[in-house]
Each structure stands twice: as C-alpha cells, then as structure tokens.
Amino acid sequence: MKTSILSALILGCLLSLSLNSCKKLQYATDGSSNSTNNGNNNNNGNNTAAVNPVTATTVCNYTFNDTTLTNHAWTKVFDDSFTGDLSKWYAYTGGVTNEVMCNEPANAVIVNGELQLVAKNENVTGPSTIGSSTQQNFSYTSASIVSNQQFSASTATPKVMIVARVQVASGYGLTSVFDSYGQNWPTNGQINFFQVEGNDTKEYATNYYYGTQPSVNTVAGGQQYNPVDADLSGCYHVYMTEWSQTTIKYYLDGKLVETKSGADVAQLFNKQETISLSLPIGGLYYSNFVPANIQVGTMHVSYVKVFTSN
C-alpha cells in the first residue's frame, strides 16, 4: 500500500511539470508575485514563484513545549521522539525517477535519541524505482520514510497541527523534505511543510497540491520561498504547520511566517494524508543539476508531533 502511494506521488509530480510544481522555480522579477504571502499567486504555469517579502527571524535550537497547544484545547494524536525504534514509520527501498540515489531503510537510523536520514556515497544495487522489479546500480544512497498513521483536517477534527524539530542537511544535491500526501496523488492532496535545498539553506519552500484526476495537479501558484535570517542547517529549528479548511499556516520557531488561502486549500479538507520525511539527491529540486558536485550529508530530526483541535 505504501509503495503504491509514493509511486503515484512521483508519477504525478513528473506529469505536472507544466505547473512547475516540483522543481525549484525562478523568482518573479516584476515584483507582482512578491507583493503577497498568501500562497495564492496564480502563475498560470509560468516559470515564476512567490517569494515572501519578509525575512523570517529564527531561534537556534528553538524549544517547543506541548503545553503551548494542549493548554489551548489541542489534543496530541501522534508523537515520535525517536527514543525507540521506527515502528511508526515505513521506510522505502529503491530509486526515484530523475534522482540519483537508492533509498535504503538502513539510511534511516536512530542515534542518541534523534532520527538521522543519511545520504551516502556508496555503490549499491536496488530497484530502479520504488516497487520496480528492475534492478539498477547506484552510486549514492539515502532515505525516505512515511508514517503508518494517516491524518486529516476534517469535520471531526477541523484543525491539525504538524510539528517537527529538524536540522536540515547541508550539501549540494541534497534536499531536506517534510510533507504529507494521500493516495491517488493528488486527488487526496499534498502539503509541503518545508523543502530546503542543501546549497541554499537560508530559505525554505512550501507548497500544496490538489487535482480531481490522479497524476494531474491543478493548483497554480501554491509554491512560495521563505527567506530566513540564518543557516537552517546550522542548528535545530521547529517547523509547525496548521492545516484547516480554509488556510494552511506555516510557523518557524514559534512565529507565523506564511498563510496559504488559495481556493484549492478547501479541497484538502476531509482528505487523509500520511507524513513523510526524506532526503533526495538531485532530481527536480535542482535546475541544471551537476552530479559531479554532489556533497553527502545528514538530516537530523528530534521529533515529529501531530495535534488536533476543534
């Protein structure tokens, strides 16, 4: 089941390139896309992306306390502080179209109470793509995991808060990704909580996807880049995303950074999604990707928590 979910996600991402929904986009130069941070800039498929005009202020090694939410009628429904095993997650095996690594379960490890997704320069043979019977030789390995539990902003729980404390990976070719998505992509939606390229760690991108047909994303202008005042790979930061029927709100180190309120946000309501952490190498995250310049590294995760509220 998990393999079919990711396979649909990958295929859908590749087929939706006309909307520039997966790869890094060029910033708008006319200023029109930079005048708002509501995540609803309709670029009609043009090679532009919104950039938040406000540089977010960070707090190195920021600490989040559950009571910040639980004292205000939020209920914790998922918590993994990575002190035991990875039984709450499923780890993929295999390659991804246009990326250069083979995802290996062994590259997602718990070390001293934190999850580490490790990108390595090593020769392995594995499935050419996840779920494929065709074998391929790879020069790099990394990791991609997905939660066994699904979550939804729905009639029963109108608000969902997804929280993760992460030190993103640094190095050309790497992209630290934290997102959620449903089956038959993108008919059950996808929300990107953050996407940080390893050679550009002073900004993070957000996005969301939806479509009425599998593999066809119809959201235009959902992506936004949020500049920050420090290197996100230098220490831990807390990323919080509040998903509700009409908005997706993004917080960094306790401060609201961005609110998406595009019409398609409402289409994600009542959709079931699983949470994913991954560290892809290359692929559509980079323009004019140069494999010879790859630098391996590690994405560190202190915890992932999910809360719901009425």
C-alpha positions in Angstrom: 0.0 0.0 0.0 2.8 2.5 0.9 4.6 1.7 -2.3 1.6 2.5 -4.4 1.1 5.8 -2.6 4.6 7.0 -3.3 4.6 5.7 -6.9 1.5 7.7 -7.6 3.1 10.8 -6.0 6.2 10.5 -8.1 4.4 10.0 -11.3 2.0 12.8 -10.6 4.9 15.1 -9.8 6.6 14.4 -13.1 3.5 14.8 -15.1 2.7 18.1 -13.5 5.8 19.9 -14.6 3.7 22.2 -16.8 2.7 23.8 -13.5 6.2 23.9 -12.1 5.0 22.1 -9.0 8.1 20.0 -8.2 11.3 21.6 -9.3 12.8 24.8 -8.0 11.4 27.8 -9.8 12.9 31.1 -10.8 11.9 34.0 -8.7 9.5 36.6 -10.2 11.3 39.7 -11.3 8.4 42.0 -12.0 7.5 42.3 -8.3 3.9 41.2 -8.8 4.4 37.8 -7.2 6.4 39.2 -4.3 3.6 41.5 -3.1 1.7 38.8 -1.1 2.4 35.9 1.1 -0.9 34.1 1.0 0.3 31.3 -1.2 -2.4 32.0 -3.9 -0.3 33.7 -6.6 -1.6 32.2 -9.9 1.3 31.9 -12.1 -0.6 30.1 -14.9 2.2 27.7 -15.4 4.9 30.4 -15.9 8.3 29.8 -14.5 7.8 32.1 -11.5 7.4 31.5 -7.8 6.3 33.7 -5.0 8.9 35.0 -2.5 7.9 36.1 0.9 9.0 39.8 1.1 9.7 39.4 4.9 12.8 37.6 6.1 11.8 35.3 8.9 13.6 35.5 12.3 15.0 32.2 13.6 16.0 31.0 17.0 18.8 28.5 17.0 17.9 25.2 18.8 14.4 26.5 19.5 12.4 24.5 22.1 8.7 23.8 21.6 6.6 22.8 24.6 3.5 20.7 24.1 1.6 22.8 26.6 1.7 25.7 24.1 -1.0 23.8 22.3 -2.5 21.4 24.9 -3.4 24.3 27.2 -5.4 25.7 24.4 -7.7 22.7 23.6 -5.3 20.9 21.2 -5.0 17.1 21.6 -1.8 15.3 20.8 -2.6 12.3 18.5 0.9 11.4 17.3 4.3 11.7 19.0 7.6 10.2 18.0 10.7 11.5 19.8 12.9 8.7 18.3 13.9 7.1 21.6 13.0 3.6 20.5 12.5 2.2 17.0 10.9 3.3 13.7 7.8 1.1 14.1 5.6 4.2 13.5 7.1 4.6 10.0 7.6 2.7 6.8 11.0 3.0 5.0 11.1 2.8 1.2 13.6 0.9 -0.9 14.6 1.9 -4.4 15.3 4.8 -6.7 13.1 7.7 -7.7 12.8 9.0 -11.3 15.3 11.8 -12.1 17.1 11.4 -8.7 20.4 9.6 -8.3 20.1 7.7 -5.0 18.7 4.4 -3.9 16.5 4.8 -0.8 17.6 2.3 1.8 15.9 1.6 5.1 19.4 1.3 6.7 19.9 5.0 6.0 17.1 6.0 8.4 18.6 5.4 11.8 18.0 6.5 15.4 21.2 7.8 17.1 21.2 9.2 20.6 17.5 10.0 20.6 17.2 11.5 17.2 16.3 10.3 13.7 19.0 10.7 11.1 18.4 10.4 7.4 21.8 9.9 5.9 22.9 10.4 2.3 26.0 8.4 1.5 28.4 8.0 -1.4 28.3 4.2 -1.8 27.7 1.6 -4.6 24.6 -0.5 -4.3 22.2 -2.4 -6.5 18.5 -1.9 -5.9 15.1 -1.4 -7.6 15.4 1.3 -10.3 12.3 2.9 -8.8 10.4 2.1 -5.7 8.3 -1.0 -6.3 10.0 -1.9 -9.5 11.4 -5.4 -10.2 14.1 -3.9 -12.4 17.4 -3.7 -10.7 19.9 -0.8 -11.2 23.4 0.2 -9.9 23.5 3.3 -7.8 26.5 5.4 -6.6 24.5 7.1 -3.8 22.0 6.0 -1.1 19.7 8.0 1.1 16.4 7.5 3.0 12.7 8.2 2.7 10.1 7.3 5.4 6.4 7.7 5.7 4.1 7.4 8.8 1.9 4.4 9.2 -0.8 6.7 10.6 -2.9 9.0 8.5 -4.1 12.5 9.4 -6.8 14.8 8.2 -8.3 18.2 8.8 -11.8 17.1 8.7 -15.3 17.6 10.1 -14.3 15.6 13.2 -11.0 17.5 13.7 -11.2 20.8 11.8 -7.6 21.8 12.7 -4.4 19.7 12.5 -1.0 21.0 13.7 2.0 19.2 12.4 5.2 19.9 14.3 8.8 18.8 13.7 12.2 19.9 15.1 14.7 19.5 12.4 18.3 20.3 11.5 18.3 20.2 7.7 21.1 18.7 5.7 23.8 20.9 4.0 25.5 20.0 0.8 24.9 20.4 -3.0 22.5 18.0 -4.4 20.6 17.3 -1.2 17.1 18.4 -0.4 15.5 18.1 3.1 11.8 17.4 2.6 9.0 17.2 5.2 5.5 16.8 3.7 2.2 14.8 3.7 0.2 13.3 0.9 -2.7 11.0 0.2 -3.4 8.1 -2.1 -4.1 8.5 -5.9 -2.0 11.7 -5.9 -3.1 14.5 -6.0 -6.8 13.6 -5.5 -6.2 13.4 -1.8 -3.8 16.3 -1.7 -0.3 17.0 -0.7 1.1 19.6 1.7 4.8 20.5 1.7 5.7 21.7 5.2 9.3 22.5 4.1 11.7 21.9 1.3 15.3 23.0 1.9 18.0 22.7 -0.7 21.4 21.8 0.7 23.2 24.5 -1.2 20.7 27.2 -0.3 19.9 26.7 3.4 18.8 30.3 4.1 15.4 29.8 2.7 12.7 27.1 2.7 9.9 26.4 0.2 6.3 25.5 0.9 3.7 24.2 -1.4 0.4 22.3 -1.7 -1.2 20.2 -4.5 -4.6 19.0 -5.5 -6.4 17.6 -8.6 -9.5 15.8 -9.4 -7.7 13.2 -11.5 -4.7 11.0 -10.5 -1.3 12.4 -11.5 -2.7 15.8 -12.6 -2.0 18.7 -10.2 -4.3 21.7 -10.9 -3.0 24.1 -8.2 -1.2 27.0 -9.7 1.0 29.4 -7.6 0.9 27.2 -4.5 4.7 27.3 -4.0 6.4 30.1 -2.0 10.0 30.6 -0.9 10.5 32.0 2.6 13.9 33.6 3.3 15.3 33.3 6.8 18.0 35.2 8.7 20.3 32.2 9.4 21.6 29.0 8.0 18.8 26.4 8.7 21.4 23.6 8.6 23.4 25.2 11.5 21.2 24.0 14.3 17.7 22.7 15.1 14.6 24.7 14.2 10.9 23.9 14.8 8.6 23.9 11.9 4.8 24.0 12.6 2.1 23.8 10.0 -1.6 24.4 10.9 -3.9 22.8 8.4 -7.6 23.8 8.4 -10.4 24.0 5.9 -9.6 27.5 4.6 -5.9 28.1 5.4 -2.5 26.4 5.7 -0.4 28.4 8.2 3.3 28.0 8.5 5.3 28.8 11.7 9.0 28.8 12.2 10.4 28.8 15.7 7.1 29.9 17.1 6.4 32.7 14.7 3.9 32.8 11.8 5.8 33.0 8.5 3.2 32.4 5.8 -0.5 31.7 5.3 -1.9 30.0 2.2 -5.5 30.7 1.5 -5.9 29.8 -2.1 -9.3 28.4 -3.3 -7.8 24.9 -3.6 -6.9 24.7 0.1 -10.5 23.9 0.9 -10.3 20.8 -1.5 -7.8 19.2 1.0 -10.4 19.2 3.8 -11.5 15.7 4.8 -8.6 14.1 2.8 -6.5 11.5 4.6 -2.7 12.0 4.3 0.4 10.4 5.7 3.5 12.3 6.8 6.8 11.8 5.1 10.5 12.7 5.8 13.0 12.3 3.0 16.5 13.4 1.8 16.5 13.1 -2.0 19.7 13.7 -4.0 19.4 15.6 -7.3 16.2 15.4 -9.3 13.7 18.1 -10.0 14.7 20.2 -6.9 17.7 21.5 -8.9 18.0 23.3 -12.2 20.9 22.3 -14.3 21.9 19.6 -11.8 25.6 18.6 -11.8 26.1 15.1 -10.3 29.9 15.7 -10.0 29.3 18.4 -7.4 27.2 16.2 -5.0 28.0 16.6 -1.3 26.6 14.0 1.0 25.2 14.9 4.4 22.6 14.1 7.1 19.1 15.4 8.1 18.6 15.3 11.8 15.1 15.1 13.4 14.4 15.5 17.1 10.7 14.7 16.9 7.5 14.7 14.9 4.2 15.5 16.6 0.7 16.0 15.5 -2.1 17.7 17.4 -5.8 18.2 16.5 -8.4 20.7 17.6 -11.9 21.8 17.1 
